[in-house]
Amino acid sequence: MPPRRKKKGVREMLIEAAVNAMADKKARNPVILDFTGMKGSVCDAFLICHGNSRTQTEAIADHIIGEVKINTGQNPWNKEGFENAEWILIDYSDVVIHIFQEDRRKFYNIEQLWADAVVTKVDTKEE
């Protein structure tokens, strides 16, 4: 008998839906920062990516919100940054998604700020 697969939890489904939405909109360099092994962390994971323009960052954010809703039934607890779309934050409580414009991502470098997290680079199969 083959081993039983563990059923995906809401967090895993949310991350998968968000990562797929990023790929759909050609988000650049997506990464997942996993905080589950860190005591006192404010959430379980950050998802980070960037777009090449304001239009693209907005499109990525809107698509993530829509795909997460379709796949998990979850609405964001909070969302910020749509005014100028340089850094859009979508907060699902356990998972926080950051969508930057490239220069803002380099400037804030939040991956480096959370260097203790387990970092997973996401392969979006860009062509």
N, C-alpha and C positions, 0 to 999 in steps of 0.2 A: 504494500500500500504506500503511495507517495506521501511525503510529509504534508500535513495540513498547513495551509497558508493562514497567517494571522490576518484577521479582518482589519482593514485600514480604519483608523480612527478619524474623527473630524479634522484634527490638526493635519494629519498626513494628506487627507483629501484636499484640504484647503491649500496646502503647499503645492501639491501636484497641479491643481487647477490654476493657481497663480503662475507657476513656472511655465505651464503650457500656454497660458495667455501671453506671457512675456515673449515666448518663442513665436507665437502667432503674429505679434506686432514688431518682431525683429529687435527686441531689446538687446542691448550690448552688455556683454560680460556679467551675466547673472550669477550671483553667489548666494548660498544659504549659510548663515551663521547660526549654529546650533548651540543654545545656551542650556540645554537640559541637564548637563553635567556640572553646571556652575551654581553654587549656592547663592541665594539672594538675587538672582537675575529677575529683571522686570517682566520678561516674557520668555517663551520657549525658543523662539527663532526670529531672526531678521532675514528678509529676502531683499536683496539689493541688486539694482540694475541701473542702466542709464540709456537715454535716448539721445539722438543727435540734434533735436530741436524741441521747441516748446510744443509744437503740434504732435510730435511723436511721444513725448513724455505724457501728455494728456491722453493720447490714444491708448498708450500702454495701461495707464491707471484706470481709465474707463472700462477697458476690456477685462482687466483683472477683476474689477468690482462685479461686472456682469457674469463672468465665468465662475467666480467663486459662488455667487448667488445661485446660479443654475446647478452647480455640482454639489453644493453643500447646504444650500438654503440660508447661508450666513450673510448678514449685512455688516459692513464695517461699523465698529463702535465709534470711530472718529476718522475723519479724513481732513487733511490740511495741505496747503500749498498750491491749490488750483489757481490762485490769483495770478501768480507769475510763472508757475510750473517749472521753477528751477530745481525744486526739491519737493516732490509730492510724497506725503506720508499717508499710508492707509493702515489703520490700526484695527486688528481683529482680536485684540486683547492678548492671546497667546502667541500670535504671529503678527509682526509688524513689517510692513512692506515699504521700502524706500525706493522711489524712482527719481533719479537725478537727470539733469542735463550734464553732459560730460565734464565741463569745467568745474561745476559745483561738486561733483563726485570726487574729483581729484583734490579740490580744495579741502573738503571736510574729511575725506579719507576715513570714513567710519569703520571700515574693515580693520584698519590698524588700531583704532581706539579699542576695539573689542578683540584684541589679539589672542585672548585666552579661549575664545569660542572655537568650536570645531567648524572649519570652513570647508564647504563643498562647492566647487566650481561646477556650474551647470552647463552641459553641452547642449547648445541649441541647434547644432548641425547647420550653422550658417554656411551659405554658399557664396 
